């Protein structure tokens, strides 16, 4: 009995400290300086570790590649394909001519622009996390001691603290939206719904030790508009709702996520689709247009890439979001990988494993840029509009712009696309290197 009583007392003190020093200030939107002090210590520690690494490594390290293609594995010939084929056809066809296409195929496999975007971003220096393929922590005794202390801090202090905060945030979200959802529709319900969403999002950001810098707040999405952003992680939505409320769009889920969806939709006009409905493009477009037409409703938050990309690039935006009409509010999100890898590789990690990795990282640090609103111009189709918005986000976030569909993460290349390339190759061969 004494042991149970002691555990209960410790638990009560723990919850009281968390509520008083973190939850309450988060709910009020104020900071006691604890996060700032933690980040200062963390930055100084990582700087010291970098210096120790540089002193401890005896062999000179190769410089980081300046471009994704300059990896030293293959030497690319930048001559256009048409000129290459024309040069081959100065003589009669020989079997060795096919080696050109073999080389191009090998280059595509070795330096694939698509699959590179679904692996974690490379770091210039080790950040004292255990997730590394190199045993940096064995370089010096001091570095080993600091690394061990870091493991203890992250797993024995930060993880329980963050789990407690996440539990409080999710529970508050479910209970708060359920209660607000019982009120009649009106300005009071809308106001309380926004308060609940903002408060719970701030608590969840604290659960990630989040440090977020918002830029150009005068361009924040307005009601009746559509907010589109690049997609790195499921926490992108929490990062954005920490600074404003949005109506979410997505598929209905089961489990805990389903409970949250059913609770929040009672208080806020989120747009959730059943699995059968999400495949009906016309139904999705119709419901989104009805939402945008009501200027009293919150802006819709959409991630047009449709999947998570590794914080280095922006891939093809699906055109559906840009066929709805209305004003588009682009947002660029860029995470700092030095403090933790926010990218979710859903093909490699399930959501539980991913959240464990996030909650045992040092912190989540990112920049959010609100770009000026954009509207579809005359004689501009949805694809062109989507590409223009994507280019603006890529430039602002310092991201590489790629034309590929993020769906290739799980799906194979369409047969029509392969057939088109085969036709181009055959035309170059038959017409002596000229496609025209």
C-alpha positions in Angstrom: 0.0 0.0 0.0 2.8 2.4 0.8 4.4 1.8 -2.6 1.0 2.5 -4.4 0.6 5.6 -2.3 4.1 6.8 -3.1 3.6 6.2 -6.8 0.3 8.1 -6.7 1.9 11.0 -5.0 4.7 11.1 -7.6 2.1 10.9 -10.4 0.1 13.7 -8.9 3.1 16.0 -8.5 4.2 15.2 -12.1 0.7 16.0 -13.5 0.5 19.2 -11.5 3.9 20.4 -12.7 3.0 19.6 -16.3 -0.3 21.4 -16.1 1.1 24.4 -14.3 4.3 25.0 -16.2 3.4 23.8 -19.7 -0.3 23.1 -20.4 -1.7 26.3 -18.8 0.8 28.7 -20.4 0.2 26.9 -23.8 -3.5 27.3 -23.4 -3.0 31.0 -22.8 -0.6 31.4 -25.6 2.3 32.6 -23.4 5.8 31.2 -22.8 7.7 31.0 -19.5 11.0 30.8 -21.3 11.6 27.1 -20.6 11.5 26.1 -24.3 13.9 29.0 -25.2 16.3 27.9 -22.5 16.1 24.3 -23.6 16.8 25.2 -27.3 19.8 27.4 -26.2 21.4 24.5 -24.3 20.6 22.1 -27.2 22.2 24.4 -29.8 25.3 24.9 -27.7 25.6 21.2 -27.1 25.3 20.4 -30.8 27.9 23.0 -31.6 30.3 21.5 -29.1 29.7 18.0 -30.5 30.4 19.2 -34.0 33.8 20.6 -32.9 34.6 17.4 -31.1 33.8 15.4 -34.2 36.1 17.6 -36.3 38.9 17.2 -33.9 38.4 13.5 -33.4 38.2 12.4 -37.0 41.7 11.7 -38.2 40.9 11.2 -41.9 39.7 14.1 -44.1 36.1 13.7 -44.8 34.8 14.0 -48.4 32.9 17.1 -49.2 29.1 16.9 -49.3 27.8 16.8 -52.9 26.7 20.1 -54.2 24.0 18.6 -56.4 22.0 15.4 -56.1 23.6 14.1 -59.3 27.3 14.8 -58.4 27.6 11.7 -56.3 30.8 10.3 -57.7 29.2 7.0 -58.7 28.6 7.8 -62.3 29.8 10.4 -64.7 26.9 11.9 -66.7 27.3 13.2 -70.2 25.1 16.3 -70.4 24.8 16.1 -74.2 21.1 16.1 -75.3 19.8 12.7 -76.2 18.9 13.8 -79.7 22.5 14.8 -80.5 23.7 11.5 -79.0 21.4 9.5 -81.3 22.3 11.6 -84.3 26.0 11.0 -83.7 25.4 7.2 -83.4 23.7 7.3 -86.9 26.7 8.5 -88.8 27.3 4.9 -89.6 25.1 1.9 -90.1 23.3 0.5 -87.1 25.5 -1.6 -84.8 24.5 -3.7 -81.8 26.6 -1.5 -79.6 24.3 1.4 -80.2 21.9 0.0 -77.6 24.5 0.6 -74.9 23.5 4.3 -75.0 20.0 3.4 -73.7 21.4 0.9 -71.2 23.6 3.7 -69.8 20.6 6.0 -69.5 18.7 3.2 -67.7 21.5 2.6 -65.3 21.8 6.4 -64.6 18.1 6.6 -63.8 18.3 3.7 -61.4 21.5 4.9 -59.6 20.3 8.5 -59.4 16.5 8.3 -59.3 15.0 11.7 -58.5 11.8 10.1 -57.2 13.0 7.5 -54.7 15.6 9.9 -53.3 12.7 12.1 -52.0 11.4 9.3 -49.9 14.5 8.8 -47.7 15.6 10.9 -44.8 17.4 14.1 -45.5 21.2 13.9 -45.2 22.9 16.0 -42.4 26.1 17.9 -42.6 27.0 17.0 -39.0 25.8 14.4 -36.5 23.1 15.6 -34.2 23.8 13.2 -31.3 20.8 11.0 -32.1 21.1 7.3 -32.2 19.7 7.0 -35.7 22.9 6.9 -37.7 24.9 4.4 -39.7 28.2 5.7 -38.4 29.5 5.2 -34.8 30.2 8.8 -34.2 29.8 8.4 -30.5 32.9 6.2 -30.3 35.2 9.0 -31.5 36.0 10.3 -28.1 35.2 9.5 -24.5 33.6 12.9 -23.9 31.4 12.5 -26.9 30.3 9.1 -25.7 29.4 10.4 -22.3 27.3 13.3 -23.8 25.6 10.8 -26.1 24.7 8.5 -23.3 23.4 11.4 -21.2 21.3 12.5 -24.3 19.8 9.0 -24.6 18.8 9.0 -20.9 17.3 12.5 -21.2 15.4 11.8 -24.4 13.9 8.4 -23.3 13.6 8.8 -19.6 12.5 12.4 -19.3 11.4 13.9 -22.7 9.5 10.9 -23.9 7.3 10.6 -20.7 6.8 14.3 -20.7 5.8 14.5 -24.3 3.5 11.4 -24.0 1.8 13.1 -21.1 1.3 16.3 -23.0 0.1 14.5 -26.1 -2.4 12.6 -24.0 -3.7 15.8 -22.4 -3.9 17.5 -25.8 -5.8 14.7 -27.6 -8.1 14.1 -24.7 -8.9 17.9 -24.5 -9.5 17.9 -28.2 -12.0 15.1 -28.1 -13.8 16.3 -25.0 -13.8 20.0 -26.0 -15.1 19.5 -29.5 -17.7 17.0 -28.3 -19.1 19.6 -25.8 -18.9 22.5 -28.3 -20.6 20.3 -30.9 -23.7 20.1 -28.7 -24.3 23.9 -29.0 -26.6 25.3 -31.7 -24.9 26.6 -34.9 -23.9 30.3 -34.6 -21.1 32.7 -33.8 -20.7 31.5 -30.2 -20.2 27.9 -31.4 -17.7 29.0 -34.0 -15.7 31.0 -31.6 -15.5 28.3 -28.9 -14.6 25.7 -31.6 -11.6 27.9 -32.7 -10.6 28.3 -29.1 -10.6 24.6 -28.5 -8.7 23.8 -31.7 -6.0 26.5 -31.1 -5.6 25.5 -27.4 -5.2 21.8 -28.1 -2.9 22.4 -31.1 -0.6 24.5 -28.9 -0.4 21.8 -26.3 0.4 19.2 -29.0 3.1 21.4 -30.4 4.6 21.6 -26.9 4.4 17.8 -26.8 6.8 17.9 -29.8 9.1 20.5 -28.2 8.1 22.6 -31.2 9.8 25.8 -32.1 7.9 27.4 -35.1 8.8 30.6 -36.8 5.9 32.1 -38.8 6.7 34.6 -41.5 4.5 37.2 -43.3 1.4 36.7 -41.1 -0.4 39.3 -43.1 -0.9 36.7 -45.8 -2.6 34.1 -43.5 -5.4 32.2 -45.2 -8.8 33.8 -44.8 -12.3 32.2 -44.5 -13.7 31.0 -47.8 -10.3 30.3 -49.2 -8.1 27.2 -49.8 -4.7 26.8 -48.0 -2.3 24.5 -49.9 1.1 23.5 -48.5 4.0 21.1 -49.2 3.7 17.9 -47.2 6.5 16.4 -45.1 4.7 14.9 -42.1 1.3 14.3 -40.5 2.3 16.9 -38.0 2.1 19.6 -40.7 -1.5 20.1 -39.8 -0.7 20.6 -36.2 2.1 23.1 -37.1 -0.4 25.2 -39.1 -3.3 25.0 -36.7 -1.0 26.2 -34.0 -1.3 29.7 -35.7 -4.9 29.5 -37.1 -7.9 27.3 -37.6 -8.6 25.3 -40.7 -11.2 22.9 -42.0 -9.5 19.6 -42.7 -10.1 17.4 -45.8 -9.4 13.7 -45.7 -10.6 10.1 -45.6 -12.5 8.7 -42.7 -10.3 6.5 -40.5 -10.9 4.0 -37.7 -9.3 3.7 -34.3 -8.1 6.7 -32.4 -8.0 8.9 -35.5 -11.6 8.0 -36.2 -12.7 9.0 -32.7 -10.9 12.4 -33.2 -12.5 12.9 -36.6 -16.0 12.2 -35.4 -15.6 14.5 -32.4 -14.0 17.4 -34.3 -16.5 17.4 -37.1 -19.3 18.1 -34.6 -17.7 21.5 -33.7 -16.0 22.4 -37.0 -17.0 21.9 -40.6 -14.3 19.5 -41.6 -14.8 17.6 -44.8 -14.3 13.8 -44.2 -15.0 11.3 -47.0 -15.8 7.6 -46.8 -13.4 5.3 -48.7 -16.0 4.8 -51.5 -16.6 8.6 -51.8 -12.9 9.7 -51.9 -12.7 7.9 -55.3 -15.6 9.9 -56.7 -13.8 12.9 -58.0 -17.0 14.8 -58.9 -18.5 14.3 -55.4 -15.3 15.5 -53.8 -15.2 18.6 -56.0 -18.9 19.3 -55.3 -18.5 19.2 -51.5 -15.4 21.3 -51.5 -17.0 23.9 -53.8 -20.0 24.1 -51.5 -17.6 24.7 -48.5 -15.6 27.4 -50.3 -18.8 29.2 -51.5 -19.7 29.8 -47.8 -17.5 32.7 -46.8 -18.3 32.2 -43.1 -16.5 28.8 -43.1 -12.9 28.3 -42.2 -10.3 28.0 -45.0 -9.8 24.4 -46.3 -6.3 22.9 -45.6 -5.1 20.7 -48.5 -1.8 19.0 -49.2 -1.9 18.6 -53.0 1.2 16.3 -53.2 -1.0 13.5 -51.6 2.0 12.0 -49.7 4.9 13.0 -47.5 8.1 14.2 -49.2 11.5 14.3 -47.3 11.8 18.1 -46.7 14.1 18.7 -49.6 11.6 18.9 -52.5 8.1 19.7 -53.8 6.6 17.2 -56.1 3.7 17.3 -58.5 0.5 19.0 -57.1 -2.6 17.2 -58.0 -4.9 19.5 -60.0 -8.2 18.7 -58.1 -7.5 21.3 -55.4 -7.1 24.0 -58.1 -10.4 23.1 -60.0 -12.6 24.2 -57.1 -12.3 27.9 -57.6 -11.8 30.6 -55.0 -8.6 32.1 -53.7 -5.5 29.9 -53.1 -3.3 30.7 -50.1 0.1 29.0 -50.6 2.1 28.0 -47.5 5.7 26.8 -47.5 6.9 24.6 -44.6 10.6 23.8 -44.1 11.9 21.7 -41.1 15.3 22.0 -39.6 16.7 18.4 -39.7 19.4 19.2 -37.2 17.1 18.7 -34.3 15.0 15.9 -35.6 13.8 14.2 -38.7 10.1 15.2 -39.3 9.7 13.2 -42.5 7.4 10.2 -42.3 8.3 7.4 -44.6 5.0 5.5 -44.4 6.4 2.7 -46.5 9.0 2.0 -43.9 7.4 3.0 -40.6 3.9 2.7 -39.3 2.4 5.7 -37.5 3.3 4.4 -34.0 7.0 3.9 -34.9 7.0 7.3 -36.5 5.6 9.0 -33.5 8.1 7.3 -31.2 10.9 8.6 -33.4 9.5 12.1 -33.3 9.0 12.1 -29.5 12.5 10.8 -28.9 14.1 13.5 -31.1 15.5 16.7 -29.6 12.9 19.0 -30.9 10.8 19.9 -34.0 12.0 23.2 -35.4 10.6 24.7 -38.6 9.8 27.8 -40.6 6.4 28.6 -42.0 6.0 31.2 -44.8 2.6 32.6 -45.7 2.7 33.5 -49.4 0.5 36.2 -51.0 -2.9 34.8 -52.2 -3.1 33.6 -55.7 -6.1 33.2 -58.1 -6.4 31.3 -61.4 -5.7 33.5 -64.4 -7.7 33.6 -67.6 -6.7 31.0 -70.1 -4.9 29.1 -67.4 -6.0 25.5 -66.8 -5.9 23.8 -63.4 -2.5 22.0 -64.1 -0.8 25.3 -65.0 -2.2 27.0 -62.0 -1.1 24.1 -59.7 2.4 24.3 -61.2 2.6 28.1 -60.6 1.6 27.7 -57.0 4.1 24.8 -56.5 6.9 26.9 -58.0 6.1 29.8 -55.6 6.2 27.4 -52.6 9.4 25.8 -53.7 11.2 29.1 -54.2 10.1 30.4 -50.8 11.0 27.3 -48.9 14.3 26.7 -50.7 13.0 23.3 -52.0 13.8 21.5 -55.2 10.8 21.5 -57.6 10.1 18.1 -59.3 7.4 17.3 -61.9 7.0 13.7 -60.7 3.8 12.4 -59.0 4.4 11.5 -55.4 2.1 8.5 -55.9 5.1 6.8 -57.5 6.2 6.2 -53.9 3.9 3.2 -53.9 2.6 2.8 -57.4 4.4 1.8 -60.6 4.9 4.1 -63.6 1.9 4.1 -65.8 2.1 2.0 -69.0 1.1 5.0 -71.0 4.1 7.0 -69.8 6.5 4.2 -70.6 4.9 3.7 -74.1 5.3 7.5 -74.7 9.1 7.2 -73.9 9.4 4.1 -76.1 7.8 6.0 -79.0 10.2 8.9 -78.6 13.2 6.5 -78.6 11.9 4.8 -81.7 11.4 8.1 -83.5 15.0 9.2 -82.7 16.3 5.9 -84.0 14.3 5.8 -87.2 14.6 9.5 -88.0 18.3 9.8 -87.3 18.0 11.6 -84.0 15.1 13.9 -84.8 11.8 13.7 -83.0 10.1 16.4 -85.0 
